[in-house]
Amino acid sequence: MENGLHIAIIPDGNRRWARQNNKSVPEGHAAGIEKLKDVVQWCKELGIRTLSVWIFSTENASRSKEEVGALFKLFEEMLNKLESHKDFDKLRKEVELRFVGNLSIFPNRLIERIKKIEHLTEKNKEYKLVILAGYGGRQEIIDAANKIAADAKAGKAKRIDEETFRSYLYAPDIPDPDLIFRSADEQRLSGLLPWQSVYSEFYFCKKLWPDVTKEDFANAITEFRNRQRRFGK
């Protein structure tokens, strides 16, 4: 088992899955959230210590008012399950939950729930589930640059190297992703972790996110483990 193996997921295709299955868009997003519970278990079985899942981007916030409202409602339902649903008992006891992004875009009631769940699971160190919410890669870099500029003006920052810059990112303690998995046959990052992904491997799955199976995921991990990583050397 590799220590610190980190898989990041772009779970694409919920809306297309809804259309193909005569479901509403909220039902498609709900199916995508349900898949998350399965993936956490798959990761534990496959020896993956850290899993990041991008569930709400800064671009998602620009969708229609109705869809954004539905996404917030689903996000709240997800928080309810993570906090108290019996199906998530084992996850709460074994997995540390972190929420990374510009959380200020969410209503205060959701921010309070996020902090409560993080506190509830902060002592679980063997496995980590990172929920990228309100996350945008360019915005993360802009926010870091603004913090550096403010510290430089206050005399707290001088020479900036990679290690220093990293310390200004949203979650500098979380390791860079080793593998980025994207569903729905989309072959781009769309702004996912641009600083952290420079040496990540990629795997693009043709299936829509709610249709991804354990076999699909295991195939991605097997292919990754058979690759020779050179890190530019």
C-alpha positions as CSV (number, residue, x, y, z in Angstrom):
1,M,0.0,0.0,0.0
2,E,1.4,3.4,-1.0
3,N,1.7,5.8,1.8
4,G,-0.1,9.1,1.0
5,L,-1.5,8.1,-2.4
6,H,-3.9,10.9,-3.4
7,I,-6.7,10.5,-6.0
8,A,-8.6,13.6,-7.2
9,I,-11.9,13.2,-9.0
10,I,-13.8,15.4,-11.4
11,P,-17.3,13.7,-11.3
12,D,-18.6,14.9,-14.6
13,G,-21.9,13.8,-16.3
14,N,-24.6,14.2,-13.7
15,R,-26.8,16.3,-15.9
16,R,-26.3,14.2,-19.0
17,W,-27.1,11.1,-16.9
18,A,-30.3,12.8,-15.8
19,R,-31.4,13.5,-19.4
20,Q,-30.6,10.0,-20.5
21,N,-32.6,8.4,-17.7
22,N,-35.6,10.8,-17.8
23,K,-34.6,12.3,-14.5
24,S,-34.5,15.9,-13.3
25,V,-31.2,17.8,-13.1
26,P,-31.4,17.7,-9.2
27,E,-32.0,13.9,-9.4
28,G,-28.9,13.6,-11.5
29,H,-26.8,15.6,-9.0
30,A,-28.3,13.5,-6.2
31,A,-27.2,10.3,-7.9
32,G,-23.7,11.7,-8.2
33,I,-23.6,12.5,-4.5
34,E,-24.8,8.9,-3.7
35,K,-21.9,7.6,-5.8
36,L,-19.5,9.4,-3.5
37,K,-20.2,7.0,-0.6
38,D,-19.3,4.0,-2.8
39,V,-16.1,5.6,-4.0
40,V,-14.9,6.3,-0.4
41,Q,-15.2,2.6,0.3
42,W,-13.5,1.6,-3.0
43,C,-10.6,3.9,-2.0
44,K,-10.2,2.2,1.3
45,E,-10.2,-1.2,-0.3
46,L,-7.7,-0.2,-2.9
47,G,-5.3,1.4,-0.4
48,I,-5.9,5.0,-1.3
49,R,-5.4,7.3,1.7
50,T,-6.6,10.7,0.3
51,L,-9.5,11.3,-2.0
52,S,-10.5,14.7,-3.3
53,V,-13.8,15.2,-5.1
54,W,-14.8,18.4,-6.8
55,I,-18.5,18.8,-6.2
56,F,-19.1,22.6,-6.6
57,S,-17.0,24.9,-8.7
58,T,-17.0,28.7,-8.8
59,E,-18.3,28.4,-12.3
60,N,-21.3,26.3,-11.0
61,A,-22.3,29.4,-9.1
62,S,-23.0,31.2,-12.4
63,R,-25.7,28.7,-13.5
64,S,-29.4,29.5,-13.3
65,K,-30.8,30.6,-9.9
66,E,-33.0,27.6,-9.9
67,E,-30.1,25.1,-10.5
68,V,-27.8,26.8,-8.0
69,G,-30.6,26.7,-5.4
70,A,-31.1,23.0,-6.1
71,L,-27.3,22.4,-5.8
72,F,-27.2,24.2,-2.4
73,K,-30.1,22.1,-1.3
74,L,-28.4,18.9,-2.3
75,F,-25.2,20.1,-0.7
76,E,-27.1,20.6,2.5
77,E,-28.6,17.1,2.2
78,M,-25.1,15.7,1.7
79,L,-24.0,17.5,4.9
80,N,-26.9,16.0,6.8
81,K,-25.9,12.5,5.7
82,L,-22.2,13.1,6.5
83,E,-23.1,14.4,9.9
84,S,-25.8,12.0,11.2
85,H,-27.0,9.4,8.7
86,K,-26.4,5.8,9.9
87,D,-25.1,4.8,6.4
88,F,-22.2,7.2,7.1
89,D,-21.4,6.0,10.6
90,K,-18.2,4.2,9.5
91,L,-17.0,7.1,7.4
92,R,-17.4,9.5,10.3
93,K,-15.4,7.2,12.6
94,E,-12.6,6.5,10.1
95,V,-12.2,9.4,7.6
96,E,-11.2,13.0,8.2
97,L,-13.4,15.3,6.2
98,R,-12.0,18.6,4.8
99,F,-13.8,21.2,2.8
100,V,-11.6,23.2,0.5
101,G,-12.5,26.3,-1.5
102,N,-14.0,29.7,-1.2
103,L,-16.7,28.7,1.3
104,S,-18.0,32.2,1.6
105,I,-20.2,31.6,-1.5
106,F,-22.4,29.3,0.6
107,P,-25.1,30.4,3.0
108,N,-23.9,30.9,6.6
109,R,-26.0,27.9,7.8
110,L,-24.0,25.6,5.5
111,I,-20.7,27.1,6.5
112,E,-21.6,26.4,10.1
113,R,-22.4,22.8,9.2
114,I,-19.2,22.4,7.3
115,K,-17.2,23.5,10.4
116,K,-19.1,21.1,12.6
117,I,-18.4,18.1,10.4
118,E,-14.7,19.0,10.1
119,H,-14.4,19.3,13.8
120,L,-16.3,16.0,14.3
121,T,-13.8,14.1,12.1
122,E,-10.6,16.0,12.6
123,K,-9.0,13.2,14.7
124,N,-9.4,10.6,12.0
125,K,-6.0,10.5,10.3
126,E,-5.7,7.2,8.4
127,Y,-8.0,8.4,5.6
128,K,-8.9,11.8,4.3
129,L,-11.8,12.9,2.1
130,V,-11.4,16.4,0.6
131,I,-14.6,18.0,-0.7
132,L,-13.7,20.8,-3.1
133,A,-16.6,23.2,-2.8
134,G,-16.8,26.7,-4.1
135,Y,-13.4,25.9,-5.7
136,G,-11.8,27.5,-8.7
137,G,-8.2,26.9,-9.6
138,R,-7.5,30.4,-10.9
139,Q,-9.3,31.9,-8.0
140,E,-7.1,29.9,-5.6
141,I,-4.0,31.3,-7.2
142,I,-5.4,34.9,-7.3
143,D,-6.3,34.6,-3.6
144,A,-2.8,33.3,-2.8
145,A,-1.2,36.2,-4.8
146,N,-3.3,38.8,-3.0
147,K,-2.4,37.4,0.4
148,I,1.3,37.4,-0.5
149,A,1.0,41.1,-1.7
150,A,-0.7,42.0,1.6
151,D,2.0,40.3,3.6
152,A,4.7,41.9,1.5
153,K,3.3,45.3,2.1
154,A,3.2,44.6,5.8
155,G,6.8,43.4,5.7
156,K,5.9,39.8,6.4
157,A,6.9,38.3,3.0
158,K,10.0,38.9,1.0
159,R,11.4,36.3,-1.4
160,I,8.8,33.9,-2.7
161,D,9.8,30.4,-3.7
162,E,7.6,27.4,-4.5
163,E,7.4,26.3,-0.8
164,T,6.4,29.7,0.3
165,F,3.8,30.1,-2.4
166,R,2.3,26.8,-1.6
167,S,1.8,27.9,2.0
168,Y,-0.7,30.5,0.8
169,L,-2.9,28.0,-1.0
170,Y,-6.2,26.9,0.5
171,A,-4.9,23.6,1.9
172,P,-1.1,23.5,1.8
173,D,-0.9,20.5,4.1
174,I,-2.8,18.2,1.6
175,P,-0.4,16.4,-0.8
176,D,-0.6,16.9,-4.5
177,P,-2.8,14.5,-6.4
178,D,-1.0,11.5,-7.8
179,L,-3.9,10.6,-10.2
180,I,-6.8,12.7,-11.5
181,F,-9.8,10.8,-12.6
182,R,-12.5,12.4,-14.7
183,S,-15.7,10.8,-15.9
184,A,-18.0,11.4,-18.9
185,D,-15.1,11.2,-21.4
186,E,-14.2,14.8,-20.9
187,Q,-10.5,15.3,-21.3
188,R,-9.5,18.6,-19.5
189,L,-8.9,19.9,-16.0
190,S,-11.4,22.7,-16.1
191,G,-9.4,24.5,-13.4
192,L,-8.9,21.7,-10.9
193,L,-5.8,22.2,-8.7
194,P,-3.6,23.9,-11.4
195,W,-0.7,24.5,-9.0
196,Q,-0.9,21.0,-7.4
197,S,-1.5,18.9,-10.6
198,V,1.7,19.7,-12.5
199,Y,3.0,16.2,-12.1
200,S,-0.3,14.3,-11.7
201,E,-1.2,11.4,-13.9
202,F,-4.6,11.5,-15.7
203,Y,-7.3,8.9,-16.4
204,F,-10.4,9.7,-18.4
205,C,-13.4,7.4,-18.0
206,K,-16.0,7.3,-20.7
207,K,-18.9,6.6,-18.4
208,L,-21.1,9.3,-16.8
209,W,-20.3,9.8,-13.1
210,P,-23.4,8.0,-11.7
211,D,-22.7,5.0,-13.9
212,V,-19.0,4.6,-12.8
213,T,-18.5,1.2,-11.2
214,K,-15.9,-0.2,-8.8
215,E,-14.4,-2.1,-11.8
216,D,-14.0,1.2,-13.7
217,F,-12.3,2.8,-10.7
218,A,-10.0,-0.2,-10.0
219,N,-9.0,-0.2,-13.7
220,A,-7.9,3.4,-13.4
221,I,-5.8,2.6,-10.2
222,T,-4.2,-0.5,-11.8
223,E,-3.2,1.5,-14.9
224,F,-1.8,4.3,-12.7
225,R,0.3,1.8,-10.7
226,N,1.7,0.4,-13.9
227,R,2.9,3.8,-15.2
228,Q,6.4,5.0,-14.7
229,R,6.4,8.5,-13.2
230,R,9.5,10.6,-14.0
231,F,8.4,14.0,-12.5
232,G,10.2,15.8,-15.4
233,K,13.5,14.0,-14.8
